């Protein structure tokens, strides 16, 4: 998947404005992609400099949300019927050269992965939001195709803020129990 040029400015201007939720409905999306990974239908959605991932029982949102506590949790876990969910987030502030090198690695990773979505915002080729999802623990010889055929999913996201040299990376693991 190659990066999509988005015709919209950033809605979130700093990593500290991002919030986390598992309880929100769809938000207006600038780009969306549906993929089937490990027997699950997954919706990857880009919202401004934010994302939503809908997979199985999860509706993960990382976005600037009015009325929500700002800042992402370093980690969050939740038990759902038949599933366990684990989320982690990390923000790095980098110098210009290291920032550019890391953004280039993210863009290369997205370009090489068929289960990804990446948006590039106007004004900077390094202003990106990217999501990559993969199956974990699947049996390649299994003929099962329902949701329980997969042991789970792993997705990673990156939100970059070139004006501040910030990269927010998230890591999510959704596993069948």
N, C-alpha and C positions, 0 to 999 in steps of 0.2 A: 504494500500500500504506500503510495506516495502522499506527501503532505498536500492538503487542500488549502488554497488561498481563501481566507475569510474576508468578507466584505463588511467588517464591523470593527470598531475600536475595542480595546480592552474595556471590560466592565469592572474588572478588579485591577487596581493600579499598584498593589503592593501585596506581598505574600501574607502579611499580617491581617489582611482583610478577609482571607479565606475562612470559611466555617465548614463544619462537617455535619451531615445528617444522614440517617437511614430511613427517615419517615416522610420525605417529601414526594409529591407527585411530579410528573413531568414538568420541566421548566422550558421556556422557549429555547430551542436549539439552533445553533448556527450551522451545525453539521451533525449527521447521524449515520450510523452504520450498524446493520444487523449481521451478526456472524453466528455460526453454530460451532461450538467448541466443546469437545468431550461430551457430546450428547445433550448439551444445554443451549438454548437460544439466548444470546447475549446482545443487548443493545448498548452500543458505545455512543455517547452523546457529548458534544462540545458546546459549552455555554459561555460565551465571553472567554475569559481566561480560566474557565472552570470546566468541570465535567460531571456527568452522571453516567453510572454503569448500572444497568438493570440485568440481573442474572439470578435465575431461580427465585428465591424469596427476598432477594436483596434489591434495594433501590438506593444505591450509594450516591450521595451528592457532596461534592467539594466545590463551594461557590461562595461568593459574597452574598450573604443572606441578611436582609433587613430584620432587625429584632433578635437575631441570634448572637450568641457569644462568639466573638471573633477569636480566631486562632484555631489551629488544628491540634487534635490530641496526638501526642507522641505514639500512643497505642490505644486501641479500643477493641474489645471482644464482645461478642454477643452470641448466645445460643438461640437458635431458631428451630422450629419443629423439623427434625431430621437433618439439621445442618449446624455447623459451627462457622463463625465468621470472625476474622481477625484483620484489623486495619492498623497500619502504621504510617506516620508522616515524618518527613525530615526536611528542614529548610537550610540551604547553604548559601552563604554570600561569598562570591568568588571575584577575583580580579578579572580584568577584561580578557586576557589570553586564555585562562583556565575556563572561564564562562563560555567563550566561543568554542573551545575544544569539546566541552561537555555537551553543548547543544548540538554540535556536529555529530557526536556519538549517538545521541538520542534520535536524530533525523536518520542516521544510517540504520539504526535498529528498527525503526518504524518502516523504512523502505524495504527492509528484508523480511518483514513479518506480514503474512496475509491476514492476520487477525488483529489489525491495528487501525487506529484513526488518529490523524494529526492535523491540526489547523495552524496556519501561519498567519499572523495578524499584520495589517498594513503598518508601515512605518519602520519595521525592522524584521529582517529575515530570521532573527534570533528570538522573536516574540512568538512562542509556540505553546500549544497545549497538545499533549500526546497521550494516547492510551494503547497499551498492548496487553492482550489476554491470551492465556494458554491453558491447556488441560494439565492436571496433575494426577498422577497415579492411575492412568487409564491402561487397560490391557489391550495392546494393539491387535491381539488375536480374537478379541471379544466381538460377537456379532450384535450385542445389545446396543440399542440406540436411545433408550429412554434416559431420563435424568440420572437414574441410579447407576447407569453404565459407567459414569465418570466418578472418580473418587472426589473430584472437585476442580476448581478453577483457581488460577492465580492471575491477578492483573496488576500492572504497574502503570503509574501515570507520572507525567512531568508537566509542570507549569513554570514557564520562565518569565522573568522580569528583567529585561536587559537594562532598563533605566536604573535599576538598583543592584544589578549583578546577582540576582537571587534565582535559585532553582528550588522549587518545591517538588519533592518526589514522594509518591505514596506507593504503598505495597499492600495488596489485599489478598487474602487467602480465604476461599469458601470451600468447605469440605463437607461431604456427606458423612453422617454419623450412622 
